[in-house]
Amino acid sequence: MNDTTATSKTAKAKEVTVAKAKGRPMLTWVGKKPLARIKAFPAQEIERFQAAGAESATLQTADWSDWPKDLPQGGLLYHGDNKDVLAHLLANGFRGKVKLIYIDPPFDSGADYVRKVQLRGAKGTVKIDGEEYTLGEQVQYSDIWANDNYLQFMYERLLMLRELLADSGSIFLHCDSSKGHLLRCLLDEVFGQDKNFRNEIIWSYRRWPSNSQNFQQMHDSIFWYSKSNDNSHAFHKTYEDASESYMKRFGGKTQILDEETGTRKITSEDETKGMPTRDVWELSIIAGFKGERTGYPTQKPIELLERIISCCSNPGDLILDCFIGSGTTAEAAQKLGRRWVGCDINKGAIQTTAKRLQACMQEQRRQAKRPAQGELVEAEEPVLGPCQLDFSTHRVNDYDLQIQHNEAVALACEHLGITRTRTDAFFDGTQGGRLVKIVPFNHPLTPMDLESVQTELKNRPQEERDVLVVCLGWQHDARAWVEQYNARRPINKLHVTELRSDRKVGGFIRHEPLSAQVKIEHKNDKLVITIEDVLSPTIVQRLNLEQGVFRAQITDWRAVVDCILIDTQHDGKVFNVTLSDVPARKQDLVAGRYELSAPPAGSTVAVKIIDMLGEELVVMNQS
Ligand SMILES: C[S@@+](CC[C@H](N)C(=O)[O-])C[C@H]1O[C@@H](n2cnc3c(N)ncnc32)[C@H](O)[C@@H]1O
C-alpha cells in the first residue's frame, strides 16, 4: 500500500490510505463510515530534551536504521488529536514499524477528568491563615460522548493503528465495563476475531471502598490482539506461584500441558518454574503507588505497563501509545530498553509526560554508563540499557487554544448558569427555557456554525425552544446571518452571547499573560541567568476565586513555577533544552539562578518558564 506523499516532511499536507476492516462480526451505528483516505498534516518540533551529559552521537547504540531519516532519533512526543498524529506517522515512514501498541482511551464514562493543581513549596510558603493554597481543579479532558460518536472515534483510530502495526506486532486496548463489549466487537472487525484475539486480561486492582448498591467494581479489561495469526508476535512466557487451593489439592505438584504432545504431565514444582501467568492480574492499586503518582487523573500503574511491554515485545522495539496521559507507557518502555512514540491532545498530559521522562532519563544516565541497548547492566538488580537518552516534542496543528476548550466550556457554563446535558449529541445544555450550543473557542462564530444549528433544528421538528449560542468572537458575516434567520423563523430564535463583549456577561475571558523579570548576564566564561520575579495573573485570579473573601498573597514567586527550561543557543524554531530545572517533589522549588558555560558570542539565550497551570512564557536575549 502506498501513500501519496509530497517530498518535504514539513511543507505540505499529504494523503494517506487506510485499509478496510477485514473481520466479522460488524457492529453498526448511525454515521458509521470507513476511513479510506485521510489528510496528514505536517508537524512542528517544539522542544528537544537530552539527559545532561548524554553525548547522543556516541551513546545511541540502538539500531535506528529503520527510523525515518527526517526525525530525531529518540523518544517522540506529539501534542495533537491522535487522528491527525496517526495520519502524520503513517505519512512519515512509520507504516508497519510499530511492534506494540497500548492504548487506554477515554472510557465514555460521562465524566470530566480533572487534575488537582497545587502551588509549589512547603506548607506555609504561600498561605492564608496557615492554609496551603490549591488552585482547585483543572479540567484535563472531557469524556462525554454520544454513543455513536464514541464508536466512530474509536473505529477510526483502530483502523489507523492497524496500519502502523508491524506484521509481528500486538495491540493492547485497556477499557472497562462501560464500553468493553462494544470495543471488543470493533477489535474483532478491525483485527480479526479468531486467532488474532489473544487474551482478555482482567486487571484486578485495589481501591477505596464505595457506598454503591452493587458489587464493588475492582477490575478493568485489557484486550490483546496480534496483527497476524501465525504466532510471529513476541511473547516471553512468565510464571507465577500456584494458588493455595491448587497446592492443597495437588500437594505441591504442578500439572502442566505439554504443548507439543497435548498431554498433561505432573512434575514436582521444583522442576518447573511455577504456573504460567494467568490472564487475571492482581497488581498495584488503581492509580499506581504513591511514589509514582503524577496527579494526572486516570494514571495507570507502571507495573501494569512493564508487564505488558516486557512480555510482549523485545528490547529495541518501537512502542506506541496515542492516549499517553501521564506518560506511563513511555516511562515503562524507556526503562525496559524500548523505543517509544506518545501522543495526547491535552497539553497538561504532554507536560506531565515530558517531566516524567526527563526525570527517568536523568536517573538512567546516573545509574549506568550507557551499556548497549538491550544489554544487561551490572547493578544490584539487572536492568536493560536504554535505547535513547533524549526525546523531542512535536505539534501537529496548533492545539494551544483547543486545550483550553474543555476548561473554558466548564467555566462558561458556570458563569452563564447553563445546565450541562450529557445525553444530547449536539446541544451542550440548557439555560432557562433555551437550548444551548457552545461553539468551540478556537475560532470565532461563523455562518457554518450557525448553519449546523439550523440543520440540527430541522431534524427536530417537535423542538420549539429558542437556542442560545455561546462563542468567543464573531466572524464579520455571522451577525447578519443571525438577523436574517431570526426574521424568517417564528420559533427556534437564535440568541448569541459573545463571551468577551456581551454587555451583561462580557469580560468573562480576559487573559493577562504570564510575565517575568529575568536577568541574562555573561560573567567571564559563564552565562548567569537569574529569575527575579514571575507573575501569573491567572493563578492569582484562581486563588482569589478559590479562597473567597481572603486575598491571595504569593510571597515567593517560585511557588507558582512548575519548571524552568533553558536553551543557550536558541535557533528560533526548536527549543533545545540545555538545562532543565524540574523539582521532583511538590514541596521543592526551582532554583531560580543558573550558571552555565557561555555559548558562542551572538547566540540567542532562551528561558522557558512554565507555571503550575501549564502556561508558558519564553524570555529571550542575545548574548
Ligand atoms: C485514560 S487517559 C490515559 C491515561 C494513561 N494511560 C496514564 O497512565 O496516564 C486518556 C488520555 O487520552 C487523551 N485523549 C482523549 N482524546 C484524545 C485524542 N483525540 N487524541 C489524543 N489524546 C486524546 C486524554 O487527554 C487523556 O490524557
The ligand as an ORCA input file, in Angstrom:
! r2SCAN-3c Opt
* xyz 0 1
  C      -7.401      7.384     30.283
  S      -6.289      8.655     29.875
  C      -4.765      7.795     29.645
  C      -4.023      7.599     30.944
  C      -2.666      6.935     30.752
  N      -2.772      5.533     30.412
  C      -1.798      7.078     32.002
  O      -1.310      6.074     32.546
  O      -1.619      8.212     32.460
  C      -6.794      9.047     28.249
  C      -5.987     10.145     27.589
  O      -6.438     10.268     26.243
  C      -6.307     11.632     25.871
  N      -7.145     11.842     24.681
  C      -8.503     11.883     24.609
  N      -8.880     12.108     23.337
  C      -7.730     12.180     22.591
  C      -7.457     12.398     21.218
  N      -8.426     12.567     20.336
  N      -6.166     12.434     20.820
  C      -5.154     12.253     21.709
  N      -5.357     12.056     23.029
  C      -6.623     12.012     23.462
  C      -6.763     12.389     27.103
  O      -6.269     13.714     27.092
  C      -6.162     11.538     28.211
  O      -4.898     12.029     28.590
*
